[in-house]
Amino acid sequence: MEESVAADMLSALAHPVRLGLFRALVAVGPDGESAGALAGKLETPPSTLSHHLSVLERMGLISHKRQQRNLIYSAEHAAIKELMNFLVIDCCGGRPELCGHAASLPVQEEQTA
């Protein structure tokens, strides 16, 4: 992952509503949640929520699918793993046991182009 991509993803999460949305979607798992249910959980107006969902989707952190009349949003777990791997790849000076939970993520070596 390029540093600028990681920075953009982290920047997208650096807003209380987007961080709340992201955490809610991670919590519900791969089945996702409708935009209406997310608006209710986060007590956020639908128009505001729509903007924040689109920012997270543009960064590849979430995706949506249409289910009848509803848009169902879910976290993009592959992108999350890639971001987490980027953040911890050089964790703890070669002592990953110091990183706790982050050390249990499957780390993939970064590919150079």
Backbone as JSON, one array per atom type, in Angstrom:
{
  "sequence": "MEESVAADMLSALAHPVRLGLFRALVAVGPDGESAGALAGKLETPPSTLSHHLSVLERMGLISHKRQQRNLIYSAEHAAIKELMNFLVIDCCGGRPELCGHAASLPVQEEQTA",
  "N": [[0.85, -1.17, 0.0], [0.55, 2.18, -0.8], [1.94, 5.02, 0.81], [0.51, 7.43, 0.55], [-2.07, 6.55, -0.05], [-2.75, 5.17, 2.28], [-2.69, 7.35, 4.04], [-4.82, 8.87, 3.01], [-6.96, 7.12, 3.53], [-6.89, 7.02, 6.35], [-7.36, 9.68, 6.86], [-9.99, 9.89, 5.96], [-11.24, 8.51, 7.98], [-10.91, 10.21, 10.07], [-13.0, 11.7, 11.26], [-15.66, 12.24, 13.44], [-18.31, 11.22, 12.8], [-17.86, 9.62, 10.52], [-16.0, 7.8, 11.55], [-17.59, 6.58, 13.49], [-19.55, 5.42, 11.82], [-17.95, 3.63, 10.33], [-17.0, 1.94, 12.38], [-19.44, 0.89, 13.25], [-20.2, -0.56, 10.99], [-18.14, -2.43, 10.8], [-18.69, -3.83, 13.09], [-21.2, -5.06, 12.57], [-20.58, -6.94, 10.69], [-20.11, -8.99, 7.68], [-22.64, -9.05, 6.45], [-23.68, -6.53, 6.51], [-25.43, -3.32, 6.76], [-28.38, -1.39, 6.49], [-28.68, 1.91, 5.09], [-30.63, 3.46, 6.33], [-30.94, 2.18, 8.84], [-28.4, 2.6, 9.87], [-28.41, 5.4, 10.04], [-30.33, 5.74, 12.04], [-29.09, 4.41, 14.23], [-26.84, 6.0, 14.62], [-27.94, 8.4, 15.02], [-28.06, 10.39, 13.02], [-28.85, 12.69, 10.47], [-30.27, 11.54, 7.36], [-29.3, 12.82, 4.96], [-26.84, 13.92, 5.73], [-25.57, 11.61, 6.55], [-25.38, 10.23, 4.13], [-23.44, 11.69, 2.72], [-21.15, 11.16, 4.3], [-21.0, 8.37, 4.1], [-20.4, 8.16, 1.4], [-17.83, 9.28, 1.29], [-16.33, 7.39, 2.76], [-16.73, 5.2, 1.13], [-15.54, 6.01, -1.27], [-12.89, 5.93, -0.51], [-12.49, 3.26, -0.35], [-13.01, 1.85, 1.95], [-15.51, 0.95, 2.65], [-18.36, -0.65, 1.1], [-21.28, -0.86, -1.03], [-24.41, -2.54, -1.65], [-27.33, -3.07, -3.58], [-30.43, -3.89, -2.21], [-33.42, -4.75, -2.9], [-35.26, -1.95, -2.32], [-33.42, -0.79, -0.71], [-30.14, 0.41, 0.21], [-27.46, -1.46, 1.14], [-24.84, -1.28, 3.27], [-21.47, -2.28, 3.81], [-18.45, -3.14, 5.56], [-15.27, -3.12, 4.01], [-13.42, -5.66, 4.31], [-10.98, -6.66, 3.29], [-9.61, -4.34, 2.51], [-9.37, -3.13, 4.98], [-7.71, -4.93, 6.33], [-5.43, -4.65, 4.74], [-4.76, -1.97, 5.24], [-4.3, -2.09, 8.02], [-2.17, -3.91, 8.05], [-0.26, -2.36, 6.71], [0.12, -0.39, 8.65], [1.28, -1.8, 10.77], [3.41, -3.28, 9.84], [6.14, -2.97, 10.35], [6.22, -3.29, 13.02], [7.06, -2.71, 16.38], [9.89, -2.93, 16.4], [10.71, -5.41, 15.27], [9.7, -7.19, 17.1], [6.98, -8.57, 17.25], [5.28, -9.62, 19.21], [4.94, -7.68, 21.11], [3.03, -6.04, 20.12], [0.49, -6.93, 20.64], [-2.88, -7.54, 19.86], [-2.72, -6.62, 17.22], [-0.54, -7.96, 16.24], [-1.49, -10.43, 15.57], [-2.65, -10.28, 13.13], [-2.57, -11.4, 9.75], [0.35, -10.71, 8.24], [1.36, -9.3, 5.24], [4.04, -9.13, 3.07], [5.13, -6.06, 1.77], [4.73, -5.17, -1.59], [7.03, -4.21, -4.02], [7.12, -1.96, -6.7]],
  "CA": [[0.0, 0.0, 0.0], [1.31, 3.42, -0.86], [1.75, 5.89, 1.96], [-0.54, 8.43, 0.29], [-3.36, 5.86, 0.03], [-2.99, 4.96, 3.71], [-2.99, 8.66, 4.62], [-6.18, 9.23, 2.59], [-7.9, 6.27, 4.29], [-6.9, 7.49, 7.74], [-8.01, 10.99, 6.84], [-11.43, 9.65, 5.85], [-11.71, 8.04, 9.29], [-10.63, 11.25, 11.06], [-14.2, 12.51, 11.5], [-16.45, 11.43, 14.38], [-19.43, 10.5, 12.17], [-17.32, 8.55, 9.67], [-15.42, 6.78, 12.41], [-18.74, 5.85, 14.06], [-20.1, 4.6, 10.72], [-17.01, 2.56, 10.05], [-17.03, 1.0, 13.51], [-20.74, 0.21, 13.23], [-20.19, -1.53, 9.89], [-17.23, -3.51, 11.18], [-19.36, -4.6, 14.14], [-22.3, -5.89, 12.05], [-20.05, -8.03, 9.89], [-20.2, -8.94, 6.22], [-24.01, -8.86, 5.95], [-23.88, -5.1, 6.37], [-26.54, -2.62, 7.41], [-29.0, -0.41, 5.6], [-28.38, 3.31, 5.39], [-31.63, 3.91, 7.29], [-30.61, 1.64, 10.16], [-27.2, 3.31, 10.32], [-28.83, 6.76, 10.42], [-30.99, 5.62, 13.33], [-28.11, 4.06, 15.25], [-25.9, 7.1, 14.86], [-28.74, 9.62, 15.18], [-27.54, 11.32, 12.02], [-29.79, 12.87, 9.36], [-29.9, 10.77, 6.16], [-28.5, 13.57, 3.98], [-25.49, 14.0, 6.28], [-25.03, 10.25, 6.52], [-25.08, 9.9, 2.74], [-22.15, 12.3, 2.42], [-20.08, 10.44, 5.0], [-20.89, 7.04, 3.48], [-19.73, 8.29, 0.1], [-16.4, 9.5, 1.54], [-15.74, 6.1, 3.13], [-16.77, 4.32, -0.04], [-14.53, 6.49, -2.22], [-11.58, 5.51, 0.0], [-12.42, 1.81, -0.42], [-13.18, 1.26, 3.27], [-16.82, 0.32, 2.68], [-19.02, -0.78, -0.2], [-22.73, -1.05, -0.87], [-25.15, -3.31, -2.64], [-28.76, -2.77, -3.54], [-31.29, -4.99, -1.8], [-34.72, -4.18, -3.19], [-35.18, -0.48, -2.32], [-32.42, -0.34, 0.26], [-28.71, 0.26, -0.01], [-26.85, -2.13, 2.28], [-23.42, -0.95, 3.34], [-20.65, -3.2, 4.61], [-17.03, -2.82, 5.61], [-14.41, -3.84, 3.07], [-12.44, -6.27, 5.2], [-9.66, -6.77, 2.64], [-8.97, -3.02, 2.59], [-9.04, -2.9, 6.39], [-6.51, -5.73, 6.61], [-4.29, -4.04, 4.05], [-4.38, -0.77, 5.99], [-3.72, -2.52, 9.3], [-0.85, -4.47, 7.74], [0.62, -1.23, 6.42], [0.42, 0.32, 9.89], [2.04, -2.59, 11.74], [4.39, -4.15, 9.17], [7.44, -2.84, 11.01], [5.82, -3.13, 14.41], [7.8, -3.03, 17.61], [11.29, -3.25, 16.17], [10.92, -6.83, 15.03], [9.15, -7.98, 18.21], [5.54, -8.43, 17.08], [4.53, -9.99, 20.41], [4.68, -6.45, 21.85], [1.92, -5.33, 19.49], [-0.79, -7.47, 21.07], [-3.83, -8.01, 18.85], [-2.25, -6.29, 15.87], [0.44, -8.96, 15.81], [-2.16, -11.64, 15.1], [-3.08, -10.08, 11.75], [-1.62, -11.98, 8.8], [1.11, -9.63, 7.6], [1.85, -9.59, 3.9], [5.15, -8.26, 2.71], [4.77, -5.03, 0.81], [5.28, -5.42, -2.9], [7.63, -3.03, -4.63], [6.86, -1.92, -8.16]],
  "C": [[0.9, 1.23, 0.0], [0.97, 4.28, 0.36], [0.62, 6.88, 1.75], [-1.93, 7.8, 0.36], [-3.73, 5.62, 1.5], [-3.38, 6.28, 4.38], [-4.41, 9.1, 4.26], [-7.22, 8.41, 3.35], [-8.02, 6.75, 5.73], [-7.57, 8.85, 7.85], [-9.53, 10.85, 6.75], [-12.02, 9.21, 7.19], [-11.58, 9.12, 10.38], [-11.79, 12.23, 11.23], [-15.11, 11.67, 12.39], [-17.6, 10.64, 13.75], [-18.9, 9.35, 11.32], [-16.69, 7.44, 10.49], [-16.53, 5.94, 13.05], [-19.38, 4.93, 13.03], [-19.23, 3.39, 10.46], [-17.05, 1.5, 11.15], [-18.34, 0.23, 13.55], [-20.76, -0.86, 12.15], [-19.25, -2.7, 10.16], [-17.94, -4.43, 12.18], [-20.46, -5.51, 13.6], [-21.82, -7.01, 11.15], [-20.37, -7.92, 8.42], [-21.62, -8.77, 5.66], [-24.37, -7.39, 5.79], [-25.12, -4.58, 7.05], [-27.1, -1.61, 6.42], [-28.64, 1.0, 6.04], [-29.36, 3.84, 6.43], [-31.34, 3.43, 8.7], [-29.38, 2.33, 10.73], [-27.54, 4.72, 10.79], [-29.49, 6.74, 11.8], [-30.02, 5.33, 14.46], [-27.23, 5.24, 15.64], [-26.61, 8.44, 15.08], [-28.22, 10.74, 14.28], [-28.56, 11.47, 10.9], [-29.33, 12.13, 8.11], [-29.03, 11.53, 5.16], [-27.04, 13.7, 4.45], [-24.81, 12.63, 6.2], [-24.6, 9.87, 5.12], [-23.71, 10.46, 2.34], [-21.01, 11.5, 3.04], [-19.9, 9.02, 4.45], [-20.13, 7.13, 2.17], [-18.24, 8.54, 0.26], [-15.71, 8.18, 1.87], [-15.7, 5.15, 1.94], [-15.71, 4.72, -1.07], [-13.12, 6.05, -1.8], [-11.44, 3.98, 0.02], [-12.59, 1.11, 0.92], [-14.52, 0.55, 3.44], [-17.32, 0.16, 1.25], [-20.51, -0.93, 0.05], [-23.26, -1.97, -1.95], [-26.62, -2.95, -2.48], [-29.51, -4.03, -3.17], [-32.71, -4.44, -1.83], [-34.59, -2.66, -3.22], [-34.07, 0.07, -1.44], [-30.99, -0.47, -0.27], [-28.15, -0.33, 1.28], [-25.35, -1.89, 2.22], [-22.7, -1.97, 4.2], [-19.19, -2.76, 4.53], [-16.28, -3.68, 4.59], [-13.24, -4.43, 3.87], [-11.05, -6.43, 4.57], [-8.91, -5.44, 2.72], [-8.55, -2.71, 4.02], [-7.77, -3.67, 6.75], [-5.28, -5.11, 5.97], [-3.81, -2.79, 4.79], [-3.72, -1.14, 7.31], [-2.33, -3.1, 9.08], [0.16, -3.36, 7.48], [1.06, -0.54, 7.71], [1.34, -0.47, 10.81], [3.15, -3.44, 11.13], [5.76, -4.1, 9.85], [7.28, -2.71, 12.52], [6.89, -3.55, 15.42], [9.24, -3.48, 17.37], [11.58, -4.72, 16.01], [10.44, -7.74, 16.15], [7.64, -7.88, 18.19], [4.72, -8.81, 18.3], [4.21, -8.77, 21.27], [3.47, -5.7, 21.33], [0.55, -5.88, 19.87], [-1.62, -7.96, 19.91], [-3.35, -7.75, 17.43], [-1.28, -7.32, 15.34], [-0.22, -10.21, 15.26], [-2.7, -11.49, 13.68], [-2.08, -10.74, 10.81], [-0.92, -10.86, 8.04], [1.62, -10.12, 6.26], [2.97, -8.62, 3.6], [4.69, -7.28, 1.64], [5.48, -5.31, -0.51], [5.85, -4.13, -3.46], [7.43, -3.1, -6.13], [8.1, -1.59, -8.92]]
}
